[in-house]
Structure formats: structure tokens, C-alpha cells
């Protein structure tokens, strides 16, 4: 099992979920009403998880280079 593959897949699916929650949020505002708190804050959990997976993917090249340059 390749962890990098799974992290990338999770990140992609979280991006889709995040986009959908933002669209739902904007649709509530477009109808002229104030959305309930659960709708307002619904983008935050996927955003937090996307931040964590994104930071992991951002650090991968630096960690690989560090392992490559490390003398044995």
C-alpha cells in the first residue's frame, strides 16, 4: 500500500466535499436568508483536513531530498 497515493486521493475527495459545502453555503446567502450555523461552519472540517494533507504533500519533496543527501 502506497501512503502517498492514498493521501492524494483523500485530498482530492476532500476538495470536492469542500467545494460542495461552499456552494451550499453561498446558495443559502443567495436566497436572502441567514444559513444555520451547521451550514455556515460545514466547510471548516474538510478545509482543516485538506490543510493537513496539503502540508504533508508539500513536505514530501523536501523529506525525500533530505533522506537522499543523508550520509550512511
CHARMM internal coordinates of N, CA and C (Angstrom, degrees):
IC EDIT
DIST 1 N 1 CA 1.4475
DIST 1 CA 1 C 1.5270
ANGL 1 N 1 CA 1 C 109.26
DIST 1 C 2 N 1.3066
ANGL 1 CA 1 C 2 N 116.01
DIHE 1 N 1 CA 1 C 2 N 130.24
DIST 2 N 2 CA 1.4565
ANGL 1 C 2 N 2 CA 121.94
DIHE 1 CA 1 C 2 N 2 CA -179.03
DIST 2 CA 2 C 1.5275
ANGL 2 N 2 CA 2 C 109.32
DIHE 1 C 2 N 2 CA 2 C -99.75
DIST 2 C 3 N 1.3350
ANGL 2 CA 2 C 3 N 116.44
DIHE 2 N 2 CA 2 C 3 N 112.44
DIST 3 N 3 CA 1.4679
ANGL 2 C 3 N 3 CA 121.04
DIHE 2 CA 2 C 3 N 3 CA -177.62
DIST 3 CA 3 C 1.5103
ANGL 3 N 3 CA 3 C 112.18
DIHE 2 C 3 N 3 CA 3 C -63.52
DIST 3 C 4 N 1.3099
ANGL 3 CA 3 C 4 N 117.06
DIHE 3 N 3 CA 3 C 4 N -37.40
DIST 4 N 4 CA 1.4640
ANGL 3 C 4 N 4 CA 119.67
DIHE 3 CA 3 C 4 N 4 CA -178.73
DIST 4 CA 4 C 1.5285
ANGL 4 N 4 CA 4 C 111.16
DIHE 3 C 4 N 4 CA 4 C -61.05
DIST 4 C 5 N 1.3177
ANGL 4 CA 4 C 5 N 116.19
DIHE 4 N 4 CA 4 C 5 N -39.82
DIST 5 N 5 CA 1.4641
ANGL 4 C 5 N 5 CA 120.88
DIHE 4 CA 4 C 5 N 5 CA 178.24
DIST 5 CA 5 C 1.5258
ANGL 5 N 5 CA 5 C 110.28
DIHE 4 C 5 N 5 CA 5 C -61.75
DIST 5 C 6 N 1.3149
ANGL 5 CA 5 C 6 N 116.84
DIHE 5 N 5 CA 5 C 6 N -46.33
DIST 6 N 6 CA 1.4644
ANGL 5 C 6 N 6 CA 121.02
DIHE 5 CA 5 C 6 N 6 CA -178.13
DIST 6 CA 6 C 1.5216
ANGL 6 N 6 CA 6 C 111.48
DIHE 5 C 6 N 6 CA 6 C -67.01
DIST 6 C 7 N 1.3078
ANGL 6 CA 6 C 7 N 117.67
DIHE 6 N 6 CA 6 C 7 N -39.42
DIST 7 N 7 CA 1.4631
ANGL 6 C 7 N 7 CA 120.55
DIHE 6 CA 6 C 7 N 7 CA 178.41
DIST 7 CA 7 C 1.5277
ANGL 7 N 7 CA 7 C 110.13
DIHE 6 C 7 N 7 CA 7 C -62.87
DIST 7 C 8 N 1.3282
ANGL 7 CA 7 C 8 N 116.88
DIHE 7 N 7 CA 7 C 8 N -42.09
DIST 8 N 8 CA 1.4671
ANGL 7 C 8 N 8 CA 120.43
DIHE 7 CA 7 C 8 N 8 CA 178.88
DIST 8 CA 8 C 1.5244
ANGL 8 N 8 CA 8 C 111.38
DIHE 7 C 8 N 8 CA 8 C -64.74
DIST 8 C 9 N 1.3334
ANGL 8 CA 8 C 9 N 116.87
DIHE 8 N 8 CA 8 C 9 N -41.70
DIST 9 N 9 CA 1.4638
ANGL 8 C 9 N 9 CA 120.46
DIHE 8 CA 8 C 9 N 9 CA 178.80
DIST 9 CA 9 C 1.5229
ANGL 9 N 9 CA 9 C 110.83
DIHE 8 C 9 N 9 CA 9 C -64.04
DIST 9 C 10 N 1.3200
ANGL 9 CA 9 C 10 N 116.60
DIHE 9 N 9 CA 9 C 10 N -44.29
DIST 10 N 10 CA 1.4662
ANGL 9 C 10 N 10 CA 120.52
DIHE 9 CA 9 C 10 N 10 CA 178.58
DIST 10 CA 10 C 1.5218
ANGL 10 N 10 CA 10 C 109.83
DIHE 9 C 10 N 10 CA 10 C -61.62
DIST 10 C 11 N 1.3204
ANGL 10 CA 10 C 11 N 116.96
DIHE 10 N 10 CA 10 C 11 N -42.00
DIST 11 N 11 CA 1.4660
ANGL 10 C 11 N 11 CA 121.41
DIHE 10 CA 10 C 11 N 11 CA 179.40
DIST 11 CA 11 C 1.5332
ANGL 11 N 11 CA 11 C 110.73
DIHE 10 C 11 N 11 CA 11 C -61.38
DIST 11 C 12 N 1.3142
ANGL 11 CA 11 C 12 N 116.99
DIHE 11 N 11 CA 11 C 12 N -42.08
DIST 12 N 12 CA 1.4721
ANGL 11 C 12 N 12 CA 120.54
DIHE 11 CA 11 C 12 N 12 CA 179.55
DIST 12 CA 12 C 1.5207
ANGL 12 N 12 CA 12 C 111.52
DIHE 11 C 12 N 12 CA 12 C -64.48
DIST 12 C 13 N 1.3317
ANGL 12 CA 12 C 13 N 116.83
DIHE 12 N 12 CA 12 C 13 N -45.21
DIST 13 N 13 CA 1.4625
ANGL 12 C 13 N 13 CA 119.96
DIHE 12 CA 12 C 13 N 13 CA -179.57
DIST 13 CA 13 C 1.5217
ANGL 13 N 13 CA 13 C 111.24
DIHE 12 C 13 N 13 CA 13 C -67.31
DIST 13 C 14 N 1.3203
ANGL 13 CA 13 C 14 N 116.87
DIHE 13 N 13 CA 13 C 14 N -36.58
DIST 14 N 14 CA 1.4617
ANGL 13 C 14 N 14 CA 119.76
DIHE 13 CA 13 C 14 N 14 CA 176.04
DIST 14 CA 14 C 1.5226
ANGL 14 N 14 CA 14 C 111.38
DIHE 13 C 14 N 14 CA 14 C -63.78
DIST 14 C 15 N 1.3286
ANGL 14 CA 14 C 15 N 116.68
DIHE 14 N 14 CA 14 C 15 N -35.85
DIST 15 N 15 CA 1.4653
ANGL 14 C 15 N 15 CA 120.08
DIHE 14 CA 14 C 15 N 15 CA 177.35
DIST 15 CA 15 C 1.5236
ANGL 15 N 15 CA 15 C 110.83
DIHE 14 C 15 N 15 CA 15 C -63.18
DIST 15 C 16 N 1.3250
ANGL 15 CA 15 C 16 N 117.10
DIHE 15 N 15 CA 15 C 16 N -38.33
DIST 16 N 16 CA 1.4614
ANGL 15 C 16 N 16 CA 120.83
DIHE 15 CA 15 C 16 N 16 CA 177.73
DIST 16 CA 16 C 1.5206
ANGL 16 N 16 CA 16 C 110.34
DIHE 15 C 16 N 16 CA 16 C -66.39
DIST 16 C 17 N 1.3289
ANGL 16 CA 16 C 17 N 116.95
DIHE 16 N 16 CA 16 C 17 N -45.37
DIST 17 N 17 CA 1.4674
ANGL 16 C 17 N 17 CA 121.16
DIHE 16 CA 16 C 17 N 17 CA 179.21
DIST 17 CA 17 C 1.5248
ANGL 17 N 17 CA 17 C 110.03
DIHE 16 C 17 N 17 CA 17 C -62.62
DIST 17 C 18 N 1.3182
ANGL 17 CA 17 C 18 N 117.09
DIHE 17 N 17 CA 17 C 18 N -43.22
DIST 18 N 18 CA 1.4589
ANGL 17 C 18 N 18 CA 121.15
DIHE 17 CA 17 C 18 N 18 CA 179.11
DIST 18 CA 18 C 1.5244
ANGL 18 N 18 CA 18 C 110.87
DIHE 17 C 18 N 18 CA 18 C -60.68
DIST 18 C 19 N 1.3196
ANGL 18 CA 18 C 19 N 117.14
DIHE 18 N 18 CA 18 C 19 N -45.41
DIST 19 N 19 CA 1.4604
ANGL 18 C 19 N 19 CA 121.32
DIHE 18 CA 18 C 19 N 19 CA -179.91
DIST 19 CA 19 C 1.5230
ANGL 19 N 19 CA 19 C 110.91
DIHE 18 C 19 N 19 CA 19 C -61.29
DIST 19 C 20 N 1.3191
ANGL 19 CA 19 C 20 N 116.67
DIHE 19 N 19 CA 19 C 20 N -43.09
DIST 20 N 20 CA 1.4668
ANGL 19 C 20 N 20 CA 120.01
DIHE 19 CA 19 C 20 N 20 CA 179.25
DIST 20 CA 20 C 1.5220
ANGL 20 N 20 CA 20 C 111.87
DIHE 19 C 20 N 20 CA 20 C -64.37
DIST 20 C 21 N 1.3220
ANGL 20 CA 20 C 21 N 117.47
DIHE 20 N 20 CA 20 C 21 N -40.55
DIST 21 N 21 CA 1.4641
ANGL 20 C 21 N 21 CA 119.18
DIHE 20 CA 20 C 21 N 21 CA 179.25
DIST 21 CA 21 C 1.5240
ANGL 21 N 21 CA 21 C 111.73
DIHE 20 C 21 N 21 CA 21 C -66.88
DIST 21 C 22 N 1.3192
ANGL 21 CA 21 C 22 N 117.03
DIHE 21 N 21 CA 21 C 22 N -34.78
DIST 22 N 22 CA 1.4645
ANGL 21 C 22 N 22 CA 119.90
DIHE 21 CA 21 C 22 N 22 CA 176.93
DIST 22 CA 22 C 1.5310
ANGL 22 N 22 CA 22 C 110.35
DIHE 21 C 22 N 22 CA 22 C -68.24
DIST 22 C 23 N 1.3226
ANGL 22 CA 22 C 23 N 117.05
DIHE 22 N 22 CA 22 C 23 N -39.83
DIST 23 N 23 CA 1.4696
ANGL 22 C 23 N 23 CA 120.55
DIHE 22 CA 22 C 23 N 23 CA 177.65
DIST 23 CA 23 C 1.5212
ANGL 23 N 23 CA 23 C 110.63
DIHE 22 C 23 N 23 CA 23 C -62.79
DIST 23 C 24 N 1.3261
ANGL 23 CA 23 C 24 N 117.00
DIHE 23 N 23 CA 23 C 24 N -43.15
DIST 24 N 24 CA 1.4663
ANGL 23 C 24 N 24 CA 120.49
DIHE 23 CA 23 C 24 N 24 CA 177.58
DIST 24 CA 24 C 1.5199
ANGL 24 N 24 CA 24 C 110.11
DIHE 23 C 24 N 24 CA 24 C -62.15
DIST 24 C 25 N 1.3076
ANGL 24 CA 24 C 25 N 116.32
DIHE 24 N 24 CA 24 C 25 N -41.95
DIST 25 N 25 CA 1.4622
ANGL 24 C 25 N 25 CA 120.89
DIHE 24 CA 24 C 25 N 25 CA 179.09
DIST 25 CA 25 C 1.5288
ANGL 25 N 25 CA 25 C 111.31
DIHE 24 C 25 N 25 CA 25 C -60.52
DIST 25 C 26 N 1.3243
ANGL 25 CA 25 C 26 N 116.99
DIHE 25 N 25 CA 25 C 26 N -47.44
DIST 26 N 26 CA 1.4578
ANGL 25 C 26 N 26 CA 120.55
DIHE 25 CA 25 C 26 N 26 CA 179.23
DIST 26 CA 26 C 1.5255
ANGL 26 N 26 CA 26 C 111.79
DIHE 25 C 26 N 26 CA 26 C -65.72
DIST 26 C 27 N 1.3205
ANGL 26 CA 26 C 27 N 117.34
DIHE 26 N 26 CA 26 C 27 N -33.92
DIST 27 N 27 CA 1.4641
ANGL 26 C 27 N 27 CA 119.33
DIHE 26 CA 26 C 27 N 27 CA 179.53
DIST 27 CA 27 C 1.5243
ANGL 27 N 27 CA 27 C 111.01
DIHE 26 C 27 N 27 CA 27 C -66.00
DIST 27 C 28 N 1.3260
ANGL 27 CA 27 C 28 N 118.06
DIHE 27 N 27 CA 27 C 28 N -34.30
DIST 28 N 28 CA 1.4615
ANGL 27 C 28 N 28 CA 120.18
DIHE 27 CA 27 C 28 N 28 CA 175.33
DIST 28 CA 28 C 1.5194
ANGL 28 N 28 CA 28 C 110.68
DIHE 27 C 28 N 28 CA 28 C -64.11
DIST 28 C 29 N 1.3222
ANGL 28 CA 28 C 29 N 116.30
DIHE 28 N 28 CA 28 C 29 N -43.64
DIST 29 N 29 CA 1.4624
ANGL 28 C 29 N 29 CA 119.82
DIHE 28 CA 28 C 29 N 29 CA 179.29
DIST 29 CA 29 C 1.5317
ANGL 29 N 29 CA 29 C 111.67
DIHE 28 C 29 N 29 CA 29 C -67.88
DIST 29 C 30 N 1.3181
ANGL 29 CA 29 C 30 N 117.45
DIHE 29 N 29 CA 29 C 30 N -33.34
DIST 30 N 30 CA 1.4586
ANGL 29 C 30 N 30 CA 121.26
DIHE 29 CA 29 C 30 N 30 CA -179.21
DIST 30 CA 30 C 1.5212
ANGL 30 N 30 CA 30 C 111.67
DIHE 29 C 30 N 30 CA 30 C -68.06
DIST 30 C 31 N 1.3328
ANGL 30 CA 30 C 31 N 115.99
DIHE 30 N 30 CA 30 C 31 N -29.68
DIST 31 N 31 CA 1.4641
ANGL 30 C 31 N 31 CA 119.14
DIHE 30 CA 30 C 31 N 31 CA 178.76
DIST 31 CA 31 C 1.5233
ANGL 31 N 31 CA 31 C 111.85
DIHE 30 C 31 N 31 CA 31 C -78.24
DIST 31 C 32 N 1.3202
ANGL 31 CA 31 C 32 N 116.48
DIHE 31 N 31 CA 31 C 32 N -3.00
DIST 32 N 32 CA 1.4528
ANGL 31 C 32 N 32 CA 120.20
DIHE 31 CA 31 C 32 N 32 CA 174.98
DIST 32 CA 32 C 1.5143
ANGL 32 N 32 CA 32 C 114.66
DIHE 31 C 32 N 32 CA 32 C 92.23
DIST 32 C 33 N 1.3021
ANGL 32 CA 32 C 33 N 118.12
DIHE 32 N 32 CA 32 C 33 N 1.91
DIST 33 N 33 CA 1.4553
ANGL 32 C 33 N 33 CA 119.77
DIHE 32 CA 32 C 33 N 33 CA -178.86
DIST 33 CA 33 C 1.5102
ANGL 33 N 33 CA 33 C 111.82
DIHE 32 C 33 N 33 CA 33 C -106.01
DIST 33 C 34 N 1.2985
ANGL 33 CA 33 C 34 N 114.23
DIHE 33 N 33 CA 33 C 34 N 167.76
DIST 34 N 34 CA 1.4572
ANGL 33 C 34 N 34 CA 119.88
DIHE 33 CA 33 C 34 N 34 CA 174.05
DIST 34 CA 34 C 1.5187
ANGL 34 N 34 CA 34 C 107.60
DIHE 33 C 34 N 34 CA 34 C -92.73
DIST 34 C 35 N 1.3219
ANGL 34 CA 34 C 35 N 117.24
DIHE 34 N 34 CA 34 C 35 N 122.60
DIST 35 N 35 CA 1.4627
ANGL 34 C 35 N 35 CA 118.55
DIHE 34 CA 34 C 35 N 35 CA -177.94
DIST 35 CA 35 C 1.5259
ANGL 35 N 35 CA 35 C 110.97
DIHE 34 C 35 N 35 CA 35 C -70.56
DIST 35 C 36 N 1.3360
ANGL 35 CA 35 C 36 N 116.47
DIHE 35 N 35 CA 35 C 36 N 153.51
DIST 36 N 36 CA 1.4650
ANGL 35 C 36 N 36 CA 118.67
DIHE 35 CA 35 C 36 N 36 CA 175.33
DIST 36 CA 36 C 1.5343
ANGL 36 N 36 CA 36 C 110.70
DIHE 35 C 36 N 36 CA 36 C -64.53
DIST 36 C 37 N 1.3026
ANGL 36 CA 36 C 37 N 115.27
DIHE 36 N 36 CA 36 C 37 N 160.78
DIST 37 N 37 CA 1.4669
ANGL 36 C 37 N 37 CA 120.11
DIHE 36 CA 36 C 37 N 37 CA -176.20
DIST 37 CA 37 C 1.5252
ANGL 37 N 37 CA 37 C 111.78
DIHE 36 C 37 N 37 CA 37 C -59.05
DIST 37 C 38 N 1.3252
ANGL 37 CA 37 C 38 N 117.40
DIHE 37 N 37 CA 37 C 38 N -35.45
DIST 38 N 38 CA 1.4672
ANGL 37 C 38 N 38 CA 119.31
DIHE 37 CA 37 C 38 N 38 CA -178.44
DIST 38 CA 38 C 1.5254
ANGL 38 N 38 CA 38 C 110.88
DIHE 37 C 38 N 38 CA 38 C -63.85
DIST 38 C 39 N 1.3293
ANGL 38 CA 38 C 39 N 117.34
DIHE 38 N 38 CA 38 C 39 N -33.31
DIST 39 N 39 CA 1.4705
ANGL 38 C 39 N 39 CA 120.65
DIHE 38 CA 38 C 39 N 39 CA 177.57
DIST 39 CA 39 C 1.5189
ANGL 39 N 39 CA 39 C 109.85
DIHE 38 C 39 N 39 CA 39 C -76.49
DIST 39 C 40 N 1.3075
ANGL 39 CA 39 C 40 N 116.57
DIHE 39 N 39 CA 39 C 40 N -40.37
DIST 40 N 40 CA 1.4623
ANGL 39 C 40 N 40 CA 120.41
DIHE 39 CA 39 C 40 N 40 CA -178.47
DIST 40 CA 40 C 1.5260
ANGL 40 N 40 CA 40 C 111.81
DIHE 39 C 40 N 40 CA 40 C -61.73
DIST 40 C 41 N 1.3241
ANGL 40 CA 40 C 41 N 116.20
DIHE 40 N 40 CA 40 C 41 N -42.42
DIST 41 N 41 CA 1.4565
ANGL 40 C 41 N 41 CA 120.50
DIHE 40 CA 40 C 41 N 41 CA -176.07
DIST 41 CA 41 C 1.5308
ANGL 41 N 41 CA 41 C 113.71
DIHE 40 C 41 N 41 CA 41 C -94.68
DIST 41 C 42 N 1.3099
ANGL 41 CA 41 C 42 N 118.38
DIHE 41 N 41 CA 41 C 42 N 1.83
DIST 42 N 42 CA 1.4710
ANGL 41 C 42 N 42 CA 120.83
DIHE 41 CA 41 C 42 N 42 CA -178.08
DIST 42 CA 42 C 1.5327
ANGL 42 N 42 CA 42 C 114.07
DIHE 41 C 42 N 42 CA 42 C -63.67
DIST 42 C 43 N 1.3404
ANGL 42 CA 42 C 43 N 121.51
DIHE 42 N 42 CA 42 C 43 N -29.27
DIST 43 N 43 CA 1.4695
ANGL 42 C 43 N 43 CA 119.09
DIHE 42 CA 42 C 43 N 43 CA 177.38
DIST 43 CA 43 C 1.5358
ANGL 43 N 43 CA 43 C 114.17
DIHE 42 C 43 N 43 CA 43 C -71.73
DIST 43 C 44 N 1.3209
ANGL 43 CA 43 C 44 N 117.83
DIHE 43 N 43 CA 43 C 44 N -15.58
DIST 44 N 44 CA 1.4646
ANGL 43 C 44 N 44 CA 119.24
DIHE 43 CA 43 C 44 N 44 CA -173.51
DIST 44 CA 44 C 1.5333
ANGL 44 N 44 CA 44 C 115.02
DIHE 43 C 44 N 44 CA 44 C -68.44
DIST 44 C 45 N 1.3482
ANGL 44 CA 44 C 45 N 120.89
DIHE 44 N 44 CA 44 C 45 N -44.40
DIST 45 N 45 CA 1.4778
ANGL 44 C 45 N 45 CA 118.12
DIHE 44 CA 44 C 45 N 45 CA 178.38
DIST 45 CA 45 C 1.5245
ANGL 45 N 45 CA 45 C 114.03
DIHE 44 C 45 N 45 CA 45 C -60.01
DIST 45 C 46 N 1.3628
ANGL 45 CA 45 C 46 N 119.55
DIHE 45 N 45 CA 45 C 46 N -47.22
DIST 46 N 46 CA 1.4651
ANGL 45 C 46 N 46 CA 117.09
DIHE 45 CA 45 C 46 N 46 CA 176.92
DIST 46 CA 46 C 1.5273
ANGL 46 N 46 CA 46 C 112.42
DIHE 45 C 46 N 46 CA 46 C -63.65
DIST 46 C 47 N 1.3319
ANGL 46 CA 46 C 47 N 116.84
DIHE 46 N 46 CA 46 C 47 N -33.91
DIST 47 N 47 CA 1.4619
ANGL 46 C 47 N 47 CA 120.14
DIHE 46 CA 46 C 47 N 47 CA 179.13
DIST 47 CA 47 C 1.5224
ANGL 47 N 47 CA 47 C 110.59
DIHE 46 C 47 N 47 CA 47 C -64.84
DIST 47 C 48 N 1.3212
ANGL 47 CA 47 C 48 N 117.60
DIHE 47 N 47 CA 47 C 48 N -41.94
DIST 48 N 48 CA 1.4595
ANGL 47 C 48 N 48 CA 121.38
DIHE 47 CA 47 C 48 N 48 CA 177.85
DIST 48 CA 48 C 1.5291
ANGL 48 N 48 CA 48 C 110.67
DIHE 47 C 48 N 48 CA 48 C -62.29
DIST 48 C 49 N 1.3284
ANGL 48 CA 48 C 49 N 116.91
DIHE 48 N 48 CA 48 C 49 N -46.39
DIST 49 N 49 CA 1.4630
ANGL 48 C 49 N 49 CA 119.88
DIHE 48 CA 48 C 49 N 49 CA 179.92
DIST 49 CA 49 C 1.5263
ANGL 49 N 49 CA 49 C 111.34
DIHE 48 C 49 N 49 CA 49 C -66.63
DIST 49 C 50 N 1.3379
ANGL 49 CA 49 C 50 N 117.01
DIHE 49 N 49 CA 49 C 50 N -36.09
DIST 50 N 50 CA 1.4652
ANGL 49 C 50 N 50 CA 119.38
DIHE 49 CA 49 C 50 N 50 CA 176.55
DIST 50 CA 50 C 1.5176
ANGL 50 N 50 CA 50 C 111.00
DIHE 49 C 50 N 50 CA 50 C -66.45
DIST 50 C 51 N 1.3169
ANGL 50 CA 50 C 51 N 117.35
DIHE 50 N 50 CA 50 C 51 N -34.44
DIST 51 N 51 CA 1.4634
ANGL 50 C 51 N 51 CA 120.38
DIHE 50 CA 50 C 51 N 51 CA 177.08
DIST 51 CA 51 C 1.5215
ANGL 51 N 51 CA 51 C 110.29
DIHE 50 C 51 N 51 CA 51 C -63.77
DIST 51 C 52 N 1.3265
ANGL 51 CA 51 C 52 N 116.62
DIHE 51 N 51 CA 51 C 52 N -44.52
DIST 52 N 52 CA 1.4629
ANGL 51 C 52 N 52 CA 120.18
DIHE 51 CA 51 C 52 N 52 CA -179.30
DIST 52 CA 52 C 1.5281
ANGL 52 N 52 CA 52 C 111.99
DIHE 51 C 52 N 52 CA 52 C -65.85
DIST 52 C 53 N 1.3278
ANGL 52 CA 52 C 53 N 117.09
DIHE 52 N 52 CA 52 C 53 N -45.61
DIST 53 N 53 CA 1.4604
ANGL 52 C 53 N 53 CA 119.23
DIHE 52 CA 52 C 53 N 53 CA 179.42
DIST 53 CA 53 C 1.5288
ANGL 53 N 53 CA 53 C 110.96
DIHE 52 C 53 N 53 CA 53 C -68.68
DIST 53 C 54 N 1.3215
ANGL 53 CA 53 C 54 N 116.62
DIHE 53 N 53 CA 53 C 54 N -35.26
DIST 54 N 54 CA 1.4646
ANGL 53 C 54 N 54 CA 120.20
DIHE 53 CA 53 C 54 N 54 CA 177.60
DIST 54 CA 54 C 1.5170
ANGL 54 N 54 CA 54 C 112.38
DIHE 53 C 54 N 54 CA 54 C -65.51
DIST 54 C 55 N 1.3252
ANGL 54 CA 54 C 55 N 116.58
DIHE 54 N 54 CA 54 C 55 N -41.12
DIST 55 N 55 CA 1.4657
ANGL 54 C 55 N 55 CA 119.56
DIHE 54 CA 54 C 55 N 55 CA 176.82
DIST 55 CA 55 C 1.5210
ANGL 55 N 55 CA 55 C 111.26
DIHE 54 C 55 N 55 CA 55 C -64.69
DIST 55 C 56 N 1.3285
ANGL 55 CA 55 C 56 N 116.37
DIHE 55 N 55 CA 55 C 56 N -38.12
DIST 56 N 56 CA 1.4664
ANGL 55 C 56 N 56 CA 120.35
DIHE 55 CA 55 C 56 N 56 CA 177.09
DIST 56 CA 56 C 1.5308
ANGL 56 N 56 CA 56 C 110.20
DIHE 55 C 56 N 56 CA 56 C -61.37
DIST 56 C 57 N 1.3351
ANGL 56 CA 56 C 57 N 116.29
DIHE 56 N 56 CA 56 C 57 N -47.61
DIST 57 N 57 CA 1.4622
ANGL 56 C 57 N 57 CA 119.40
DIHE 56 CA 56 C 57 N 57 CA -179.38
DIST 57 CA 57 C 1.5274
ANGL 57 N 57 CA 57 C 111.52
DIHE 56 C 57 N 57 CA 57 C -67.58
DIST 57 C 58 N 1.3232
ANGL 57 CA 57 C 58 N 116.94
DIHE 57 N 57 CA 57 C 58 N -32.91
DIST 58 N 58 CA 1.4539
ANGL 57 C 58 N 58 CA 120.77
DIHE 57 CA 57 C 58 N 58 CA 177.22
DIST 58 CA 58 C 1.5299
ANGL 58 N 58 CA 58 C 111.01
DIHE 57 C 58 N 58 CA 58 C -64.69
DIST 58 C 59 N 1.3190
ANGL 58 CA 58 C 59 N 116.79
DIHE 58 N 58 CA 58 C 59 N -37.82
DIST 59 N 59 CA 1.4603
ANGL 58 C 59 N 59 CA 121.07
DIHE 58 CA 58 C 59 N 59 CA -176.22
DIST 59 CA 59 C 1.5306
ANGL 59 N 59 CA 59 C 113.03
DIHE 58 C 59 N 59 CA 59 C -80.28
DIST 59 C 60 N 1.3227
ANGL 59 CA 59 C 60 N 118.58
DIHE 59 N 59 CA 59 C 60 N -18.16
DIST 60 N 60 CA 1.4658
ANGL 59 C 60 N 60 CA 121.25
DIHE 59 CA 59 C 60 N 60 CA -175.90
DIST 60 CA 60 C 1.5295
ANGL 60 N 60 CA 60 C 114.24
DIHE 59 C 60 N 60 CA 60 C -54.06
DIST 60 C 61 N 1.3214
ANGL 60 CA 60 C 61 N 120.85
DIHE 60 N 60 CA 60 C 61 N -49.89
DIST 61 N 61 CA 1.4713
ANGL 60 C 61 N 61 CA 119.15
DIHE 60 CA 60 C 61 N 61 CA -179.18
DIST 61 CA 61 C 1.5254
ANGL 61 N 61 CA 61 C 112.77
DIHE 60 C 61 N 61 CA 61 C -62.25
DIST 61 C 62 N 1.3218
ANGL 61 CA 61 C 62 N 116.77
DIHE 61 N 61 CA 61 C 62 N -36.05
DIST 62 N 62 CA 1.4614
ANGL 61 C 62 N 62 CA 120.01
DIHE 61 CA 61 C 62 N 62 CA -179.41
DIST 62 CA 62 C 1.5234
ANGL 62 N 62 CA 62 C 110.73
DIHE 61 C 62 N 62 CA 62 C -70.28
DIST 62 C 63 N 1.3209
ANGL 62 CA 62 C 63 N 116.46
DIHE 62 N 62 CA 62 C 63 N -38.75
DIST 63 N 63 CA 1.4633
ANGL 62 C 63 N 63 CA 119.73
DIHE 62 CA 62 C 63 N 63 CA 178.26
DIST 63 CA 63 C 1.5298
ANGL 63 N 63 CA 63 C 111.46
DIHE 62 C 63 N 63 CA 63 C -68.61
DIST 63 C 64 N 1.3314
ANGL 63 CA 63 C 64 N 116.39
DIHE 63 N 63 CA 63 C 64 N -37.76
DIST 64 N 64 CA 1.4609
ANGL 63 C 64 N 64 CA 120.11
DIHE 63 CA 63 C 64 N 64 CA 178.39
DIST 64 CA 64 C 1.5239
ANGL 64 N 64 CA 64 C 110.61
DIHE 63 C 64 N 64 CA 64 C -66.08
DIST 64 C 65 N 1.3259
ANGL 64 CA 64 C 65 N 116.68
DIHE 64 N 64 CA 64 C 65 N -41.70
DIST 65 N 65 CA 1.4655
ANGL 64 C 65 N 65 CA 120.28
DIHE 64 CA 64 C 65 N 65 CA 178.94
DIST 65 CA 65 C 1.5209
ANGL 65 N 65 CA 65 C 110.27
DIHE 64 C 65 N 65 CA 65 C -65.30
DIST 65 C 66 N 1.3036
ANGL 65 CA 65 C 66 N 115.99
DIHE 65 N 65 CA 65 C 66 N -38.97
DIST 66 N 66 CA 1.4661
ANGL 65 C 66 N 66 CA 120.27
DIHE 65 CA 65 C 66 N 66 CA 179.90
DIST 66 CA 66 C 1.5304
ANGL 66 N 66 CA 66 C 110.91
DIHE 65 C 66 N 66 CA 66 C -64.48
DIST 66 C 67 N 1.3353
ANGL 66 CA 66 C 67 N 115.72
DIHE 66 N 66 CA 66 C 67 N -40.63
DIST 67 N 67 CA 1.4706
ANGL 66 C 67 N 67 CA 119.15
DIHE 66 CA 66 C 67 N 67 CA 177.60
DIST 67 CA 67 C 1.5309
ANGL 67 N 67 CA 67 C 111.39
DIHE 66 C 67 N 67 CA 67 C -66.46
DIST 67 C 68 N 1.3464
ANGL 67 CA 67 C 68 N 115.01
DIHE 67 N 67 CA 67 C 68 N -35.42
DIST 68 N 68 CA 1.4728
ANGL 67 C 68 N 68 CA 120.16
DIHE 67 CA 67 C 68 N 68 CA -178.77
DIST 68 CA 68 C 1.5229
ANGL 68 N 68 CA 68 C 110.97
DIHE 67 C 68 N 68 CA 68 C -70.12
DIST 68 C 69 N 1.3162
ANGL 68 CA 68 C 69 N 117.99
DIHE 68 N 68 CA 68 C 69 N -37.58
DIST 69 N 69 CA 1.4680
ANGL 68 C 69 N 69 CA 122.01
DIHE 68 CA 68 C 69 N 69 CA -177.82
DIST 69 CA 69 C 1.5215
ANGL 69 N 69 CA 69 C 112.76
DIHE 68 C 69 N 69 CA 69 C -81.72
DIST 69 C 70 N 1.2998
ANGL 69 CA 69 C 70 N 117.55
DIHE 69 N 69 CA 69 C 70 N -12.00
DIST 70 N 70 CA 1.4724
ANGL 69 C 70 N 70 CA 121.39
DIHE 69 CA 69 C 70 N 70 CA -176.31
DIST 70 CA 70 C 1.5187
ANGL 70 N 70 CA 70 C 110.28
DIHE 69 C 70 N 70 CA 70 C -70.77
DIST 70 C 71 N 1.3585
ANGL 70 CA 70 C 71 N 117.53
DIHE 70 N 70 CA 70 C 71 N 124.67
DIST 71 N 71 CA 1.4703
ANGL 70 C 71 N 71 CA 119.12
DIHE 70 CA 70 C 71 N 71 CA 178.10
DIST 71 CA 71 C 1.5272
ANGL 71 N 71 CA 71 C 110.87
DIHE 70 C 71 N 71 CA 71 C -73.48
DIST 71 C 72 N 1.3005
ANGL 71 CA 71 C 72 N 115.08
DIHE 71 N 71 CA 71 C 72 N 145.66
DIST 72 N 72 CA 1.4656
ANGL 71 C 72 N 72 CA 119.22
DIHE 71 CA 71 C 72 N 72 CA -178.90
DIST 72 CA 72 C 1.4933
ANGL 72 N 72 CA 72 C 111.49
DIHE 71 C 72 N 72 CA 72 C -103.51
END
COOR INIT
IC SEED 1 N 1 CA 1 C
IC BUILD
